Amino acid sequence: MDIWRLIERDHANINQLIHEIPNALNGAGVVRSRERLLADLIDELRSHGTAIDASLIAPLRSHAEAKSLIEELAREHDNFTSQLNGLAKYDNKGLAGWLNTFEDVTYLVDQHLHRHRNELLPMARRLLSYEGISKAASTFIRAKSEALRAGGQSRQSATGPSEFFLVAAVGLAAAGAALLAWRFGLLRGTQELGRPGGRSDGMSKGQPLADLAAASAPGNRVPGEDLSKRQDQLLDEAIEETFPASDPISPKRITK
């Protein structure tokens, strides 16, 4: 799974939370209350911002033409984060004034994500090397996992870990393990066991380990098939099975 799809799925989660919050019930007995969903939205925006900073913003800082955009995005993030934190402190989240303010703040969030899609990502595609973009996915997963874990620990003592945090943390850990195992075990093959004459597994010296992965894949390999593309597809399939947090949260999960 590449960095672009990871970001796209984060955006889908954020948009789904924004859509659910105004329709959520509120009160101590509601599992997915407006209060809990708002806390989840704040956590998701914080962890997404941390992952974007680590995976794309950090390498872009060395490019002068990215400086202005990076600074503007940072100010936008600080602005809506401050306002969302202010909304979280209101005792009564059912007031019309609270809902109006929430709509105003989430409009800023929507604009921010729009700039990600239409300005930041195209710039990253243009300025970063193939190796840099390839590395960005694993950096994104690692940074977001750490941010979610830190956020979940800080909230657990007060209200207990949220369902969103638990699902996201488990999904990211599984996806990260799959991605790192694939990158560092397959793409960086051609390792030797140090024995004269080659490997003990029957592979000739210098044969990419990617060949083994492709050979054991479901279905028959077509002669001349692009092995790199095939491995991308296999990785995507694996992560699809271990990335539940990537799917938008269903409104049906708002229950008492």
Secondary structure, 3 states (H helix, E strand, C coil): CCHHHHHHHHHHHHHHHHHHHHHCCCCCCCCCCHHHHHHHHHHHHHHHHHHHHHHHHHHHCCCHHHHHHHHHHHHHHHHHHHHHHHHHCCCCCCCHHHHHHHHHHHHHHHHHHHHHHHHHHHHHHHHCCHHHHHHHHHHHHHHHHHHHHHHHHHHHHHHCCCHHHHHHHHHHHHHHHHHHHHHHHHHCCCCCCCCCCCCCCCCCCCCCCHHHHHHCCCCCCCCCCCHHHHHHHHHHHHHHHCCHHHCCCCHHHCCC
